[in-house]
Amino acid sequence: MKAKDIRKVLILDQGNPVAGQLLQKATEVFGTDGVQYVMLKAHRTHNLVLAMMDETVREEAPELVLLGATALGEEVAPALGVRLGTGVAAHCVDIKVNEEGRLTCMIPAIGGRAVGEIFIPEAEAGRPAIATVKPGIFPQPEDAAFAEEIPGYKVIDIDTMAADGKLDPGEKVQGGFRMTEIVPRERSAGSITGADIIVCGGYGLGSEGVWRKLEMLAQRLGGAAACTRAALDAEWGCAEDSMIGTSGKAVRPKVYIGFGISGAAHHLCGITGADTIISINNDKDAEVFAASDYKGVFDAEQIIDALLEMTE
Ligand SMILES: Cc1cc2nc3c(=O)[nH]c(=O)nc-3n(C[C@H](O)[C@H](O)[C@H](O)COP(=O)(O)OP(=O)(O)OC[C@H]3O[C@@H](n4cnc5c(N)ncnc54)[C@H](O)[C@@H]3O)c2cc1C
């Protein structure tokens, strides 16, 4: 099914892999026949990117604008929505065309217990539609040069715009962002993006002591420790950059082992790229089991202790 009115898609290339992921996904959803793809290369300050997106959208008139939900994308998307008087579907876990040919963004809802469908109106007020997607939610194109094969593909480079005199930062950045403070971010020991083995702890761990054991297990297995939002909020010591999910990271490990995790969509959408998912939960009906390759109905700490003993 083709979307009724999507003829041009604008993607922000911030100089990281998510732009390729978005382009590949968009070509799968909307096709390449009669649909143009415009890649705006703009990796500068937020104010400038916002100004240039605004300018490019007005000039190119795309029906859809896609951005990675990175620090930059998360700030620019809503500000762009306000400038253009349109809405933003933030942290989409999928983008589709429904049976009626309407553009639909899938977003975790009701505390992550469900995935909601956001219909973006086709009326002028709903165009361009703006959507953000976390890096890693969609797979990376195998061949980075695939974009060159798309008939209606073009790249606009912010540096070229500057050289052509189209860029007047002083004037255009007004109404953007102003930095008031820099807060250093707490970083976890092992990065979870790129790790082959991830040991993830949820609220069911129950205490800081068990979280520490889980961290030790991750280290012994040569992997990285990760957490859910609920475990992060419990302040047992998980670092913010080790949280998986819509507002955290999307990961693609060979093995993901989750302990005491209920299986909210907000978390699960970050592990869809894992090769094997193993879950330990003491509730046999936990939702996480439906998304797991292997499940164990056990107490989390008992299994962690047993694995620590085996890996001593
Ligand atoms: C806008 C928004 C964005 C969000 N973004 C994210 C995100 O990026 N990442 C994220 O993770 N969450 C996110 N959330 C929160 C998410 O919806 C869930 O609330 C969260 O993922 C639940 O974490 P949890 O599974 O650790 O905790 P819970 O839902 O409390 O589940 C704990 C589980 O542990 C089990 N358990 C209890 N005791 C034991 C034991 N002794 N042994 C074994 N199992 C046990 C329980 O049966 C239960 O299934 C977001 C929510 C919102 C509204």
The ligand as a MOL file (V3000), in Angstrom:
LIG
                    3D

  0  0  0     0  0            999 V3000
M  V30 BEGIN CTAB
M  V30 COUNTS 53 58 0 0 0
M  V30 BEGIN ATOM
M  V30 1 C 7.3720 8.3970 27.5330 0
M  V30 2 C 7.9640 7.1870 28.2090 0
M  V30 3 C 9.2130 6.7640 27.8030 0
M  V30 4 C 9.7850 5.6200 28.4070 0
M  V30 5 N 11.0090 5.2040 27.9800 0
M  V30 6 C 11.5280 4.0810 28.5010 0
M  V30 7 C 12.7800 3.5740 28.0470 0
M  V30 8 O 13.4400 4.1500 27.1870 0
M  V30 9 N 13.2470 2.4250 28.5940 0
M  V30 10 C 12.5590 1.7410 29.5700 0
M  V30 11 O 13.0460 0.6960 30.0200 0
M  V30 12 N 11.4010 2.2010 30.0190 0
M  V30 13 C 10.8730 3.3460 29.5240 0
M  V30 14 N 9.6820 3.8170 30.0040 0
M  V30 15 C 9.0690 3.1120 31.1460 0
M  V30 16 C 8.3810 1.8350 30.7140 0
M  V30 17 O 7.0850 2.1430 30.2340 0
M  V30 18 C 8.2740 0.8430 31.8860 0
M  V30 19 O 7.6500 1.4680 32.9720 0
M  V30 20 C 9.6420 0.2850 32.3140 0
M  V30 21 O 10.3500 -0.2140 31.1890 0
M  V30 22 C 9.4420 -0.8240 33.3370 0
M  V30 23 O 10.6940 -1.2280 33.8040 0
M  V30 24 P 10.8840 -2.6410 34.4780 0
M  V30 25 O 10.4550 -3.6950 33.5380 0
M  V30 26 O 12.2770 -2.6760 35.0040 0
M  V30 27 O 9.9550 -2.5370 35.7700 0
M  V30 28 P 8.5340 -3.1650 36.0840 0
M  V30 29 O 7.5560 -2.8760 35.0180 0
M  V30 30 O 8.2070 -2.7240 37.4700 0
M  V30 31 O 8.7770 -4.7360 36.0800 0
M  V30 32 C 9.5170 -5.4370 37.0370 0
M  V30 33 C 9.4110 -6.9040 36.6960 0
M  V30 34 O 10.2600 -7.6270 37.5820 0
M  V30 35 C 9.6180 -8.8370 37.9450 0
M  V30 36 N 10.1590 -9.2370 39.2400 0
M  V30 37 C 9.8730 -8.7430 40.4690 0
M  V30 38 N 10.6150 -9.3510 41.4210 0
M  V30 39 C 11.4070 -10.2530 40.7660 0
M  V30 40 C 12.3850 -11.1830 41.1980 0
M  V30 41 N 12.7310 -11.3040 42.4880 0
M  V30 42 N 12.9810 -11.9510 40.2710 0
M  V30 43 C 12.6470 -11.8680 38.9440 0
M  V30 44 N 11.7210 -10.9930 38.4870 0
M  V30 45 C 11.1200 -10.1950 39.3880 0
M  V30 46 C 8.1450 -8.4960 37.9800 0
M  V30 47 O 7.3710 -9.6570 37.7810 0
M  V30 48 C 8.0220 -7.4950 36.8250 0
M  V30 49 O 7.6690 -8.1700 35.6360 0
M  V30 50 C 9.0970 4.9310 29.4340 0
M  V30 51 C 7.8350 5.3840 29.8270 0
M  V30 52 C 7.2760 6.4890 29.2300 0
M  V30 53 C 5.9090 6.9420 29.6820 0
M  V30 END ATOM
M  V30 BEGIN BOND
M  V30 1 1 1 2
M  V30 2 1 2 3
M  V30 3 2 2 52
M  V30 4 2 3 4
M  V30 5 1 4 5
M  V30 6 1 4 50
M  V30 7 2 5 6
M  V30 8 1 6 7
M  V30 9 1 6 13
M  V30 10 2 7 8
M  V30 11 1 7 9
M  V30 12 1 9 10
M  V30 13 2 10 11
M  V30 14 1 10 12
M  V30 15 2 12 13
M  V30 16 1 13 14
M  V30 17 1 14 15
M  V30 18 1 14 50
M  V30 19 1 15 16
M  V30 20 1 16 17
M  V30 21 1 16 18
M  V30 22 1 18 19
M  V30 23 1 18 20
M  V30 24 1 20 21
M  V30 25 1 20 22
M  V30 26 1 22 23
M  V30 27 1 23 24
M  V30 28 2 24 25
M  V30 29 1 24 26
M  V30 30 1 24 27
M  V30 31 1 27 28
M  V30 32 2 28 29
M  V30 33 1 28 30
M  V30 34 1 28 31
M  V30 35 1 31 32
M  V30 36 1 32 33
M  V30 37 1 33 34
M  V30 38 1 33 48
M  V30 39 1 34 35
M  V30 40 1 35 36
M  V30 41 1 35 46
M  V30 42 1 36 37
M  V30 43 1 36 45
M  V30 44 2 37 38
M  V30 45 1 38 39
M  V30 46 1 39 40
M  V30 47 2 39 45
M  V30 48 1 40 41
M  V30 49 2 40 42
M  V30 50 1 42 43
M  V30 51 2 43 44
M  V30 52 1 44 45
M  V30 53 1 46 47
M  V30 54 1 46 48
M  V30 55 1 48 49
M  V30 56 2 50 51
M  V30 57 1 51 52
M  V30 58 1 52 53
M  V30 END BOND
M  V30 END CTAB
M  END
